[in-house]
């Protein structure tokens, strides 16, 4: 599999789809903010109907695997996923 970069917006989109399926709402009803902390690493906050949920790195990876499978039509379990904090691009994912 070639090395691929998933943009911050696509990571957010994947989390919206992932959360929407878990909460049985439309992806448009989900708001997501990606976070990075030097001590805790990557996480995200999602809001549905005014209720906040914290998503940990494992949730982000699960959402990206869903995205890889359904939107990129690639094998999601053959992919190695690595999140990076880039000064210009924000939070991005390297898929290889």
VENSULTA-V316380 format. One record per pair of residues at least 12 apart in sequence whose C-alpha atoms are under 10 Angstrom apart, sorted by the first residue. I is the first residue (numbers start at 1). GAP is how many residues later the second one is. If there is no record, write none. Layout:
BEGIN
i->I gap->GAP
i->I gap->GAP
END
This chain:
BEGIN
i->1 gap->73
i->1 gap->74
i->1 gap->77
i->1 gap->78
i->1 gap->79
i->1 gap->94
i->1 gap->95
i->2 gap->77
i->2 gap->93
i->2 gap->94
i->3 gap->76
i->3 gap->77
i->3 gap->78
i->3 gap->91
i->3 gap->92
i->3 gap->93
i->4 gap->75
i->4 gap->77
i->4 gap->89
i->4 gap->90
i->4 gap->91
i->4 gap->92
i->5 gap->76
i->5 gap->77
i->5 gap->78
i->5 gap->87
i->5 gap->88
i->5 gap->89
i->5 gap->90
i->5 gap->91
i->6 gap->58
i->6 gap->61
i->6 gap->62
i->6 gap->75
i->6 gap->77
i->6 gap->85
i->6 gap->86
i->6 gap->87
i->6 gap->88
i->6 gap->89
i->7 gap->82
i->7 gap->83
i->7 gap->84
i->7 gap->85
i->7 gap->86
i->7 gap->87
i->8 gap->26
i->8 gap->75
i->8 gap->77
i->8 gap->78
i->8 gap->81
i->8 gap->82
i->8 gap->83
i->8 gap->84
i->8 gap->85
i->9 gap->25
i->9 gap->80
i->9 gap->81
i->9 gap->82
i->9 gap->83
i->10 gap->54
i->10 gap->57
i->10 gap->82
i->10 gap->83
i->11 gap->21
i->11 gap->23
i->11 gap->49
i->11 gap->50
i->11 gap->52
i->11 gap->53
i->11 gap->56
i->11 gap->72
i->11 gap->80
i->11 gap->81
i->11 gap->82
i->12 gap->18
i->12 gap->19
i->12 gap->20
i->12 gap->21
i->12 gap->22
i->12 gap->32
i->12 gap->34
i->12 gap->48
i->12 gap->51
i->12 gap->52
i->12 gap->79
i->13 gap->14
i->13 gap->15
i->13 gap->17
i->13 gap->18
i->13 gap->19
i->13 gap->50
i->13 gap->51
i->13 gap->54
i->14 gap->13
i->14 gap->18
i->14 gap->46
i->14 gap->47
i->14 gap->48
i->14 gap->49
i->14 gap->50
i->14 gap->51
i->14 gap->52
i->14 gap->53
i->14 gap->54
i->14 gap->57
i->15 gap->12
i->15 gap->15
i->15 gap->16
i->15 gap->17
i->15 gap->18
i->15 gap->19
i->15 gap->29
i->15 gap->30
i->15 gap->31
i->15 gap->40
i->15 gap->44
i->15 gap->45
i->15 gap->46
i->15 gap->47
i->15 gap->48
i->15 gap->49
i->15 gap->51
i->15 gap->52
i->16 gap->12
i->16 gap->13
i->16 gap->14
i->16 gap->15
i->16 gap->16
i->16 gap->30
i->16 gap->31
i->16 gap->32
i->16 gap->47
i->17 gap->12
i->17 gap->13
i->17 gap->46
i->17 gap->47
i->17 gap->49
i->17 gap->50
i->18 gap->12
i->18 gap->41
i->18 gap->42
i->18 gap->44
i->18 gap->45
i->18 gap->46
i->18 gap->47
i->18 gap->48
i->18 gap->49
i->19 gap->12
i->19 gap->13
i->19 gap->27
i->19 gap->28
i->19 gap->29
i->19 gap->34
i->19 gap->36
i->19 gap->40
i->19 gap->44
i->20 gap->26
i->20 gap->28
i->23 gap->25
i->25 gap->23
i->25 gap->24
i->26 gap->22
i->27 gap->21
i->28 gap->20
i->29 gap->18
i->29 gap->19
i->29 gap->20
i->30 gap->16
i->30 gap->17
i->30 gap->18
i->30 gap->19
i->30 gap->20
i->31 gap->14
i->31 gap->15
i->31 gap->16
i->31 gap->17
i->31 gap->18
i->31 gap->19
i->31 gap->21
i->32 gap->12
i->32 gap->13
i->32 gap->14
i->32 gap->15
i->32 gap->16
i->32 gap->20
i->32 gap->21
i->32 gap->22
i->32 gap->23
i->33 gap->12
i->33 gap->13
i->33 gap->14
i->33 gap->21
i->33 gap->22
i->34 gap->12
i->34 gap->21
i->34 gap->26
i->34 gap->56
i->34 gap->57
i->35 gap->20
i->35 gap->21
i->35 gap->50
i->35 gap->55
i->35 gap->56
i->36 gap->48
i->36 gap->49
i->36 gap->54
i->36 gap->55
i->40 gap->16
i->40 gap->17
i->41 gap->15
i->41 gap->16
i->41 gap->42
i->41 gap->43
i->41 gap->44
i->42 gap->13
i->42 gap->14
i->42 gap->15
i->42 gap->16
i->42 gap->18
i->42 gap->41
i->42 gap->42
i->42 gap->43
i->42 gap->49
i->43 gap->12
i->43 gap->13
i->43 gap->14
i->43 gap->15
i->43 gap->16
i->43 gap->17
i->44 gap->12
i->44 gap->13
i->44 gap->15
i->44 gap->16
i->57 gap->26
i->60 gap->23
i->61 gap->19
i->61 gap->20
i->61 gap->21
i->61 gap->22
i->61 gap->32
i->62 gap->14
i->64 gap->12
i->64 gap->17
i->64 gap->29
i->64 gap->31
i->65 gap->12
i->65 gap->13
i->65 gap->14
i->65 gap->15
i->65 gap->16
i->65 gap->30
i->68 gap->27
i->76 gap->19
i->78 gap->17
i->78 gap->18
i->79 gap->15
i->79 gap->16
i->79 gap->17
i->80 gap->13
i->80 gap->14
i->80 gap->15
i->80 gap->16
i->81 gap->12
i->81 gap->13
i->81 gap->14
i->81 gap->15
i->82 gap->12
i->82 gap->13
i->82 gap->14
i->83 gap->12
END
